[in-house]
């Protein structure tokens, strides 16, 4: 089939690679416009745009897929299907109707669970033990279309969102190719999503990533892992943000720390929560590099009873 691939971040690259190596023909790539990034605010292309450039595939970067010029381009391309992996913009009905087999989205959850922009993060934060990826036909609703196929993936006790997304990006790429093969052969029919088990996974902004130390240690652990690497969990320390890497709930005797209370010990830097304590891993003070918590504590010299989050 002739394909238009739509995607933007690094997690979409394995799917584009898999399609470029398949029997299908990727005639163009749709991705978000170049963005300004870094201290120099230089223009940076998306990972998908860079991969398409390397493969010699034309790149389309409309500000919005609603633009008439893009709809004309899509009509002229005469694609059979448009696979989508984390494109980052809503596809309008006028565009959904153009490919003969529609737009097929690879979503990193077991739909109807975790519909939305951040399914991997929310699955970890909720304490799910199993997740996966699903291919479905894109429609106007938020991740509501009928499902073609799924793959499952266990969530490990130390998994961060980055770890889990990396594995799902690879297994999901295989699922996407198999889905398109089945659509082309006429052997695969999409099934409506169940009406129960629906949960939502809205985008997580930086302001939402502040740690609430009054939560139990296991919940704090899941939230920090779910927010790693992006947008990154953080807390306040003496009025400035302190970014937090994955941490570990303390087992055994409860050190008796109040929520947010710090304790620097030979076995690490402990912080109290609403139930138990956690041991900090790596931290990043404002304007500095990521570093082991004991190294940070030697410089910060917290006093007895001093707390994070105040």
Buried (B, 14 or more C-beta within 10 A) or exposed (E): BBBBBBBBBBBBBBBBBBBBEBEBEBBBBBBBEBEEEEEEEEEEBBBBBBBBEEEEBBBBBBEEBBEEEBBEBBEEBEBBBBBBBBBBBEBBEBBBEBBEBBBBBBBBBBBBBBBBBBBBBBBBBBEBEEBBBBBBBBBEEEBBBEBBBBBEBEBEEEBBBBBBBBBBBBBBBBBBBBBBBBBBEEEBEBEEBEEEEBBBBEEBEEEEBBBBBBBBBBBBBBBBBBBBEBBBBBBBBEEEBBBBBBBBBBEEEEBEBBBBBBBBEEEBBBBBBBBBBBBBBBBBBEEEEEBBBBEBBEEBEBEEEBBBBE
